Amino acid sequence: MLRQYNMRKKISLNIGGLICLLITIYVIYYLLLKDTVLPFSVSSLLTWGNHCSKQWHILTIGLIPIYLAMIVFGAGMLSIYLGSVLQHWLSKLWEE
């Protein structure tokens, strides 16, 4: 009656995905900690929140974890997609 699924699936990450994922980790880590390039860092958000009214300050503090999750996981998904495109280009290069 009930179908049993094989949960032992192999997860493979190709070299293009690995390269793009490592580059993305470095860039996101730099953007979230340093306030020199773009105002995406946590400290710039906190500075902006300190200048607002009390309700906006509390809202800013409450939404920082959601902001961090969206930045990290969104960049991770984008890098895996770009890595698969890079791997496709590299595989075409190696076949020739």
C-alpha positions in Angstrom: 0.0 0.0 0.0 2.5 2.5 1.1 5.5 3.2 -1.2 8.9 3.2 0.3 11.2 5.8 -1.0 14.9 5.5 -1.1 16.2 8.3 1.1 19.9 7.6 0.4 20.3 9.9 -2.5 23.7 11.2 -3.4 24.2 14.9 -3.3 26.9 16.0 -5.6 28.4 19.5 -5.9 30.4 20.0 -9.0 33.6 22.1 -9.2 31.8 25.1 -10.8 29.3 25.1 -7.9 32.0 24.8 -5.4 34.0 27.7 -6.9 30.9 30.0 -7.0 29.8 29.0 -3.5 33.2 29.8 -2.0 33.3 33.2 -3.8 29.8 33.9 -2.6 30.6 33.1 1.0 33.6 35.4 0.9 31.7 38.3 -0.7 28.7 38.0 1.6 30.9 37.7 4.7 32.7 40.9 3.5 29.5 42.8 2.7 27.8 41.9 6.0 30.8 42.9 8.2 32.4 45.8 6.4 30.7 49.1 5.8 33.3 50.4 3.3 31.8 49.4 -0.1 28.0 49.3 0.2 25.6 50.0 3.1 24.5 46.4 3.4 26.3 45.7 6.7 24.7 45.0 10.0 26.4 47.9 11.6 24.9 50.3 9.0 21.4 48.9 9.6 21.9 49.4 13.4 23.1 52.9 12.9 20.1 53.7 10.7 17.8 52.1 13.3 19.3 54.2 16.1 18.3 57.4 14.3 14.7 56.4 13.8 11.9 56.5 16.3 11.4 53.8 18.9 9.0 51.7 16.9 11.2 51.7 13.9 14.2 50.8 16.0 12.5 47.8 17.5 11.3 46.8 14.0 14.8 47.1 12.7 16.2 44.9 15.4 13.5 42.3 14.9 13.9 42.1 11.1 17.7 41.7 11.1 17.7 37.9 11.4 15.2 37.7 8.4 17.5 40.1 6.5 20.6 38.0 7.2 18.8 34.7 6.2 17.5 36.2 3.0 21.0 37.5 2.0 22.8 34.3 2.9 20.4 31.8 1.4 19.5 33.9 -1.6 23.2 34.4 -2.4 23.7 30.6 -1.9 21.0 29.7 -4.3 22.2 32.2 -6.9 25.8 30.9 -6.6 24.7 27.2 -7.0 22.8 28.2 -10.2 25.8 30.2 -11.5 28.0 27.3 -10.6 26.0 24.9 -12.6 26.2 27.3 -15.6 29.9 27.5 -15.1 30.2 23.7 -14.8 28.2 23.4 -18.1 30.6 25.8 -19.8 33.7 24.0 -18.4 32.3 20.5 -19.5 31.8 21.9 -23.0 35.4 23.2 -23.0 36.8 19.9 -21.8 34.9 17.9 -24.4 36.5 19.8 -27.3 
